[in-house]
């Protein structure tokens, strides 16, 4: 019987005419270290590996670097029920794509509790199985975020997060700049009385939208209506917009905008002829409405990719990570038009603080 002796790194080094240490660096080294090896040498080692079919012992590789090559993924809301799928799926696609490129496996941390009791540091958590963790969700537990910052454990947040006893490494969307641009576009079309449908916080992504909106108003436009909640009855939202005299309404949630636009159409109220509508990003597919709303695209897949790459870099080089905001690309849509030449202002009372 033929002797099928398992190839070792020493065998690869001998065949490639390099040292065993060079082979080890090509296989296990951090990108910055590998880059210092001449390209011709790296190619020679890789060619021998391809020709021989050499497969590194995964246990030995992990021992050499102290890594499991596993990235944890934690979400503060369930990732897969249909109500949340449209929000999380693009992030997860980007994470998976980059993890494959980096030759890491993913561990979805699902033993962290149920519903509002989901915790990264839940009893019996398996966080340390992973070499680092990606954390995403609409709102984070501030105490857990501070603990992640204080402990020597690599993590990256997806979405901007305020400092928590120290800088939080993150990749997020620039919602403030995207919102500000949409408000300025509306003002250029003659809109000076604006409505805002949604809260002003506390989540950073919500606060950023409100900041971009408020900063753009200046003295050239006024806030005619602010409904400080989402998922209100469409009738109440539409009636309040008309009564306030606002000529354009900005919605935090696409779901609210879809219901209001449908009701307006049923009543014969033209959008954008009577009033315009703008959506500040969305976590549900626009395909659920026949109308393409003026909005911006949130780069969720790219956020997932860049956050994963940042996490791998933290794990392999010990860097502290950085804070990156990606541009939200504008979507022209069909729902923002010139302000009506004359709008009927039916408001006799202050409507800037509607909470129901």
C-alpha positions as MATLAB code, in Angstrom:
seq = 'XXXXXXXXXXXXXXXXXXXXXXXXXXXXXXXXXXXXXXXXXXXXXXXXXXXXXXXXXXXXXXXXXXXXXXXXXXXXXXXXXXXXXXXXXXXXXXXXXXXXXXXXXXXXXXXXXXXXXXXXXXXXXXXXXXXXXXXXXXXXXXXXXXXXXXXXXXXXXXXXXXXXXXXXXXXXXXXXXXXXXXXXXXXXXXXXXXXXXXXXXXXXXXXXXXXXXXXXXXXXXXXXXXXXXXXXXXXXXXXXXXXXXXXXXXXXXXXXXXXXXXXXXXXXXXXXXXXXXXXXXXXXXXXXXXXXXXXXXXXXXXXXXXXXXXXXXXXXXXXXXXXXXXXXXXXXXXXXXXXXXXXXXXXXXXXXXXXX';
ca = [
       0.000    0.000    0.000;
       1.300    3.431   -0.896;
       2.519    5.584    1.930;
       0.164    8.595    2.012;
       2.227   10.586    4.482;
       0.580   13.851    5.454;
       2.494   16.814    4.080;
       3.874   19.265    6.602;
       4.908   22.896    6.397;
       8.516   21.699    6.316;
       7.711   19.682    3.182;
       6.144   22.744    1.538;
       9.138   24.878    2.548;
      11.589   22.359    1.024;
       9.649   22.148   -2.255;
       9.319   25.943   -2.505;
      12.907   26.632   -1.495;
      11.977   28.819    1.470;
      12.052   28.540    5.247;
       9.306   26.907    7.254;
       8.729   30.274    8.939;
       7.952   31.842    5.555;
       5.407   29.127    4.798;
       3.813   29.685    8.204;
       3.545   33.443    7.583;
       1.964   32.925    4.155;
      -0.619   30.607    5.715;
      -1.232   32.273    9.044;
       0.193   35.768    9.043;
      -1.731   39.007    9.329;
      -2.225   40.825    5.997;
       0.300   43.534    6.904;
       2.946   40.900    7.685;
       2.252   38.849    4.547;
       2.587   41.979    2.432;
       6.245   42.262    3.503;
       7.060   38.909    1.887;
       8.098   39.410   -1.759;
       5.248   38.687   -4.156;
       7.356   36.156   -6.093;
       8.068   34.228   -2.883;
       4.406   34.223   -1.855;
       3.387   32.985   -5.293;
       5.999   30.202   -5.206;
       4.719   28.973   -1.850;
       1.100   29.178   -2.978;
       1.893   27.334   -6.205;
       3.430   24.434   -4.263;
       0.366   24.371   -2.005;
      -1.933   24.244   -5.049;
       0.054   21.489   -6.781;
       0.406   19.284   -3.712;
      -3.119   19.848   -2.428;
      -1.653   20.694    0.965;
      -4.281   21.539    3.586;
      -3.073   23.159    6.780;
      -4.029   21.438    9.996;
      -6.785   23.748   11.293;
      -5.978   22.947   14.910;
      -2.316   23.768   14.378;
      -3.242   27.002   12.617;
      -5.507   28.040   15.445;
      -2.827   27.231   18.000;
      -0.254   29.243   16.034;
      -2.410   32.358   16.030;
      -4.569   31.692   19.061;
      -7.657   32.017   16.859;
     -10.720   29.928   16.090;
     -11.369   31.936   12.891;
     -14.961   32.394   14.001;
     -16.829   35.686   14.060;
     -19.801   36.057   16.376;
     -22.922   37.892   15.203;
     -25.288   39.264   17.834;
     -28.574   41.021   17.126;
     -30.680   42.738   19.769;
     -33.811   41.711   17.882;
     -34.502   38.284   16.314;
     -32.873   38.290   12.885;
     -35.184   36.007   10.943;
     -38.912   36.475   11.756;
     -40.623   38.112    8.778;
     -41.263   41.348   10.686;
     -37.510   41.934   10.956;
     -36.177   40.052    7.908;
     -36.049   43.051    5.609;
     -34.058   44.994    8.187;
     -31.395   42.382    8.965;
     -31.042   40.403    5.722;
     -28.912   42.946    3.790;
     -26.552   43.314    6.764;
     -26.209   39.535    7.046;
     -25.541   39.188    3.312;
     -22.692   41.683    3.549;
     -21.317   40.010    6.681;
     -21.410   36.552    5.094;
     -19.767   37.739    1.878;
     -16.843   39.393    3.656;
     -16.437   36.521    6.130;
     -16.075   34.138    3.202;
     -13.443   36.392    1.654;
     -11.553   36.480    4.952;
     -11.880   32.685    5.491;
     -13.807   33.055    8.753;
     -16.882   31.150    9.907;
     -19.899   32.860   11.438;
     -21.545   32.041   14.754;
     -25.016   33.515   15.226;
     -25.367   33.997   18.970;
     -28.932   32.787   19.501;
     -28.655   31.626   23.124;
     -28.762   35.208   24.357;
     -32.343   35.262   25.601;
     -35.744   35.918   24.095;
     -37.499   39.128   23.084;
     -36.520   42.181   25.095;
     -34.342   40.016   27.355;
     -31.665   39.385   24.712;
     -28.260   40.095   26.230;
     -24.738   39.709   24.877;
     -23.519   38.774   28.336;
     -26.402   36.473   29.180;
     -25.757   33.591   31.557;
     -24.032   30.781   29.667;
     -23.247   32.955   26.661;
     -20.781   31.532   24.136;
     -19.228   34.850   23.144;
     -15.666   33.682   23.777;
     -15.940   30.854   21.265;
     -15.710   33.577   18.633;
     -12.545   35.617   18.101;
     -14.631   38.797   17.951;
     -18.224   39.882   17.528;
     -20.356   42.035   15.247;
     -23.227   43.699   17.092;
     -26.283   45.154   15.414;
     -29.772   46.229   16.321;
     -31.956   49.295   16.322;
     -31.070   50.059   19.940;
     -28.207   48.742   22.056;
     -28.083   48.041   25.755;
     -25.899   50.925   26.959;
     -24.444   48.962   29.885;
     -23.459   46.076   27.636;
     -21.903   48.463   25.141;
     -19.825   50.048   27.916;
     -18.710   46.590   29.050;
     -17.659   45.654   25.516;
     -15.612   48.848   25.307;
     -13.939   48.252   28.672;
     -13.069   44.587   28.081;
     -10.238   43.350   25.904;
     -12.519   41.684   23.372;
     -12.685   42.743   19.702;
     -16.086   43.928   18.523;
     -17.512   46.261   15.892;
     -20.971   47.815   15.946;
     -23.022   48.093   12.782;
     -24.578   51.530   12.972;
     -23.267   54.663   14.677;
     -23.056   54.388   18.446;
     -22.216   57.060   20.980;
     -19.032   56.621   22.959;
     -19.523   54.342   25.948;
     -16.671   55.078   28.320;
     -14.445   55.120   25.256;
     -14.774   55.202   21.460;
     -17.057   52.579   19.937;
     -15.740   51.131   16.647;
     -18.553   51.147   14.098;
     -19.595   51.303   10.461;
     -22.859   53.175    9.963;
     -24.931   55.133    7.489;
     -24.696   58.917    7.358;
     -28.385   59.509    8.041;
     -27.875   63.116    9.110;
     -26.286   64.127    5.791;
     -28.788   62.095    3.769;
     -31.756   63.653    5.578;
     -30.330   67.148    5.329;
     -29.976   66.752    1.550;
     -33.610   65.662    1.175;
     -34.831   68.646    3.201;
     -32.710   71.007    1.116;
     -34.110   69.415   -2.072;
     -37.652   70.069   -0.809;
     -36.847   73.662    0.077;
     -35.372   74.225   -3.386;
     -38.804   73.200   -4.728;
     -40.478   75.933   -2.693;
     -41.538   73.970    0.403;
     -41.399   76.100    3.542;
     -43.884   74.335    5.858;
     -42.709   70.846    6.725;
     -44.149   67.932    8.704;
     -42.087   65.270   10.470;
     -43.647   61.882   11.234;
     -41.564   59.974   13.746;
     -39.614   60.394   16.994;
     -36.437   62.403   17.510;
     -34.610   59.607   19.374;
     -33.304   57.970   21.466;
     -31.597   55.508   19.088;
     -28.626   57.111   17.332;
     -29.988   56.326   13.870;
     -33.249   58.120   14.728;
     -31.482   61.027   16.430;
     -29.217   61.477   13.389;
     -32.219   61.805   11.076;
     -33.812   64.406   13.348;
     -30.521   66.317   13.568;
     -30.166   66.398    9.785;
     -33.765   67.551    9.431;
     -33.489   70.257   12.097;
     -30.151   71.562   10.835;
     -31.540   71.980    7.322;
     -34.598   73.986    8.386;
     -32.684   77.101    9.393;
     -34.789   80.239    9.028;
     -36.087   79.476    5.556;
     -38.613   76.822    6.628;
     -40.760   75.969    9.628;
     -41.885   72.778   11.300;
     -45.666   72.818   10.884;
     -46.302   69.386   12.381;
     -44.357   66.829   14.402;
     -46.019   63.504   15.183;
     -43.595   61.983   17.663;
     -44.481   58.344   17.106;
     -44.696   55.731   14.374;
     -47.488   53.352   13.437;
     -50.251   55.869   14.148;
     -53.589   55.429   12.290;
     -53.245   56.653    8.721;
     -56.396   58.757    9.063;
     -54.953   60.723   11.977;
     -51.631   61.297   10.207;
     -53.220   62.422    6.934;
     -55.761   64.688    8.644;
     -53.034   66.291   10.764;
     -50.826   66.937    7.704;
     -53.683   68.615    5.805;
     -54.804   70.637    8.820;
     -51.268   71.862    9.566;
     -50.844   73.319    6.076;
     -47.567   71.406    5.572;
     -46.715   70.963    1.899;
     -44.249   68.116    2.449;
     -44.139   65.368    5.085;
     -40.989   63.480    6.105;
     -41.533   59.938    7.391;
     -39.170   57.882    9.544;
     -40.969   54.659    8.547;
     -41.854   53.629    5.008;
     -44.749   51.584    6.431;
     -46.405   54.787    7.686;
     -45.814   56.537    4.367;
     -47.317   53.638    2.396;
     -50.516   53.692    4.460;
     -50.881   57.480    4.266;
     -50.259   57.593    0.512;
     -52.800   54.805   -0.064;
     -55.417   56.638    1.985;
     -54.693   59.949    0.222;
     -55.183   58.266   -3.143;
     -58.484   56.768   -1.971;
     -59.636   60.253   -0.950;
     -58.573   61.775   -4.255;
     -55.741   63.771   -2.672;
     -52.855   63.909   -5.128;
     -49.282   63.173   -4.043;
     -47.215   65.229   -4.790;
     -49.787   67.640   -6.281;
     -51.468   68.532   -2.954;
     -48.589   67.648   -0.641;
     -45.284   65.799   -1.080;
     -43.945   62.814    0.864;
     -40.333   61.869    1.651;
     -39.149   58.712    3.429;
     -35.942   58.822    5.480;
     -34.683   55.383    4.588;
     -36.577   52.206    5.370;
     -36.314   48.703    6.751;
     -39.078   47.216    4.587;
     -38.984   46.663    0.845;
     -40.413   49.447   -1.295;
     -41.870   46.674   -3.446;
     -44.737   46.448   -0.963;
     -46.093   49.667   -2.471;
     -46.663   50.483   -6.161;
     -45.281   53.961   -5.445;
     -41.562   54.722   -5.481;
     -41.062   57.153   -2.633;
     -38.471   59.893   -2.686;
     -35.905   58.677   -0.186;
     -32.332   57.473    0.152;
     -30.788   54.028    0.040;
     -29.188   52.835    3.262;
     -26.001   50.920    2.296;
     -26.765   47.972    4.568;
     -24.801   45.318    2.683;
     -21.736   47.545    2.462;
     -22.057   48.360    6.168;
     -21.991   44.625    6.884;
     -18.978   44.065    4.626;
     -16.913   46.928    5.998;
     -17.775   46.137    9.622;
     -16.670   42.528    9.088;
     -13.410   43.621    7.472;
     -12.802   46.043   10.358;
     -13.441   43.291   12.910;
     -11.032   40.880   11.213;
      -8.404   43.611   11.158;
      -8.941   44.223   14.886;
      -8.591   40.509   15.602;
      -5.471   39.982   13.508;
      -3.577   43.214   14.169;
      -4.878   44.372   17.541;
      -6.033   47.713   16.135;
      -8.673   49.698   18.009;
     -10.937   50.021   14.972;
     -12.386   53.242   13.661;
     -15.684   55.050   13.144;
     -16.974   55.124    9.564;
     -20.171   56.632    8.147;
     -21.152   55.614    4.610;
     -23.095   57.871    2.268;
     -26.810   57.199    1.823;
     -27.477   57.528   -1.906;
     -30.542   59.642   -2.801;
     -33.537   58.053   -4.525;
     -35.451   60.542   -6.675;
     -38.787   58.747   -6.458;
     -42.228   60.017   -7.471;
     -43.479   61.693   -4.302;
     -41.556   64.971   -4.071;
     -42.732   67.772   -6.335;
     -42.907   71.578   -6.319;
     -44.803   73.161   -3.457;
     -48.385   74.082   -4.414;
     -48.701   77.713   -5.493;
     -51.111   78.343   -2.624;
     -51.859   75.940    0.186;
     -54.835   76.187    2.494;
     -53.634   76.602    6.050;
     -56.408   75.269    8.239;
     -54.378   75.281   11.415;
     -55.605   77.615   14.106;
     -53.582   76.019   16.874;
     -49.970   74.993   17.343;
     -49.563   71.579   15.715;
     -45.832   71.165   16.167;
     -46.120   68.825   19.140;
     -48.580   66.075   18.225;
     -47.842   62.897   20.177;
     -50.792   60.631   19.382;
];
